[in-house]
Amino acid sequence: MMGSENFPFFLYLYYMEDKIKSLIEKFYDDPDNISKNFGGPENFIRFILSKGSKYANLLDPKNQFFYDEGLQDLLIWEQYQASDNKPEFLKEFAMEFLSNDLSVEGDKIFWVGDKEDLLFAFDDRGRDATARDIAKTVFNDDFNSWYDNVVNDFYDDCVTSLDSNNKILLSKRIVSELPPLTKDDIEQTTFLEELWEVEGQPETLSITDENIDSLLDDEETTEYIFKQFFSDLKADMENSYWNAYIRLTNLNSLKMFMMD
């Protein structure tokens, strides 16, 4: 063999690369025997990867030997440690091994697994409602249906229950957005008919700052005004009430869990 001083460096690298590849091929042919020469397969893995990350792809975690010996996790971890571009390694790993649970889009990795897969992260200790029980309830697709009838009475639940500030805001919105009421509108409730009489039986009836509080004190008229002119606002108020109810329910469940 030529002396190292006469052996071109690039040929030396080529020679070493060829030796590493040949060693890996021999390992796949007879893994037990080759591993013994390195004091075990763990050391063989680390030796190969110590020669450069370019050899990482030559060690396949899906190889039966690594599976049988329970070395898949170790190999993947060592490959990750040896990688020159760890984010790229993670993306490639996700696409190859976790495509059913993860989606790679550009530089981002998204989890697309079932919500119930997250339940293991919640504590299941306790006699009654545990954190995992609460999470299971929230993750359940039928969770919302349990509370379909939260709003039993729109007027009682969403209007009379408003605090003074929110009632002022509601009054101002109705006064500013409600169009003049026609004869057909006035005939719908006793309150509107009486107000129309008080106002001198005008052609149309306007709701103003002076009479809005009285209107909101009348359930029949309030229900009619919301149904006829403010259906979207009514839906928003019912949704806000629903969300508040759910949060309070979950908070009470959490308190019970904390006290358990």
Buried (B, 14 or more C-beta within 10 A) or exposed (E): EEEEEEEEEEEEEEEEBEEBEEBBEEBBEEBEEBBEEBEEBBEBBBBBBEBEBEBBEBBEBEBEBBEEBEBBEBBBEBBEEBBEEEEEBBBBBBEEBBEEEBBBEEEEBEEEEEEEEBBEEBEEEBEEBBBBBBBBBEBEEEEEEEEEEBBEEBBEBBBEEBEEEEBEEBBEEBBEEBEEBEEEBBEBBEBBBEBBEEEEEEEEBEBEEEBBEEBBEBBEBBBBBBEEBBEEBBEEBBEEBBEEBBEEBEEEBEEEBEEE
